[in-house]
């Protein structure tokens, strides 16, 4: 039995080397049809830690329109709570002078320097 094992492995390796995988043909929308999504499955586990921090929305007794609106909200939800953003950047250690940007300062020219 030990003598047949290497021969069998050689045959399997030879068959694997003979197979050629052709690259996928890219179709940029022409001649290609994608079927619409008919079902979305959201998995949620109450006991496991994998669902920690998930957003839960009850879909019981909702119309199909309300379910589609709720699904769009879940799809577009970034994770940040809605709040008023007073500053364009968020920093853990805000600076007294603010955040530096090369676009805030005036452009310097050599002719601006005074000669003594």
LINGIZI-V458310 format. One record per residue. N is the residue number from 1. RES is the residue in three letters. PSI is psi in whole degrees, -180 to 180 (none if undefined). BURIAL is b if it has 24 or more other C-alpha atoms within 12 Angstrom, else e. Layout:
n/res/psi/burial
N/RES/PSI/BURIAL
N/RES/PSI/BURIAL
//
This chain:
n/res/psi/burial
1/UNK/-35/e
2/UNK/-29/e
3/UNK/-26/e
4/UNK/-21/e
5/UNK/-49/e
6/UNK/-35/e
7/UNK/-41/e
8/UNK/-42/e
9/UNK/-40/e
10/UNK/-39/e
11/UNK/-42/e
12/UNK/-43/e
13/UNK/-40/e
14/UNK/-40/e
15/UNK/-38/e
16/UNK/-36/e
17/UNK/-26/e
18/UNK/-23/e
19/UNK/133/e
20/UNK/125/e
21/UNK/119/e
22/UNK/142/e
23/UNK/152/e
24/UNK/142/e
25/UNK/124/e
26/UNK/126/e
27/UNK/113/e
28/UNK/59/e
29/UNK/-13/e
30/UNK/125/e
31/UNK/21/e
32/UNK/132/e
33/UNK/126/e
34/UNK/126/e
35/UNK/147/e
36/UNK/152/e
37/UNK/123/e
38/UNK/-22/e
39/UNK/137/e
40/UNK/131/e
41/UNK/123/e
42/UNK/118/e
43/UNK/137/e
44/UNK/131/e
45/UNK/123/e
46/UNK/-26/e
47/UNK/-29/e
48/UNK/157/e
49/UNK/-6/e
50/UNK/-21/e
51/UNK/12/e
52/UNK/131/e
53/UNK/6/e
54/UNK/149/e
55/UNK/126/e
56/UNK/128/e
57/UNK/128/e
58/UNK/129/e
59/UNK/11/e
60/UNK/137/e
61/UNK/38/e
62/UNK/151/e
63/UNK/161/e
64/UNK/-33/e
65/UNK/-42/e
66/UNK/-36/e
67/UNK/-40/e
68/UNK/-37/e
69/UNK/-43/e
70/UNK/-38/e
71/UNK/-40/e
72/UNK/-40/e
73/UNK/-43/e
74/UNK/-37/e
75/UNK/-39/e
76/UNK/-1/e
77/UNK/126/e
78/UNK/-15/e
79/UNK/-20/e
80/UNK/140/e
81/UNK/151/e
82/UNK/126/e
83/UNK/166/e
84/UNK/119/e
85/UNK/105/e
86/UNK/-28/e
87/UNK/148/e
88/UNK/-16/e
89/UNK/152/e
90/UNK/128/e
91/UNK/142/e
92/UNK/-32/e
93/UNK/87/e
94/UNK/141/e
95/UNK/151/e
96/UNK/-39/e
97/UNK/-13/e
98/UNK/-178/e
99/UNK/129/e
100/UNK/142/e
101/UNK/139/e
102/UNK/-13/e
103/UNK/-10/e
104/UNK/-25/e
105/UNK/158/e
106/UNK/151/e
107/UNK/141/e
108/UNK/142/e
109/UNK/152/e
110/UNK/-29/e
111/UNK/-14/e
112/UNK/-21/e
113/UNK/137/e
114/UNK/137/e
115/UNK/141/e
116/UNK/none/e
//
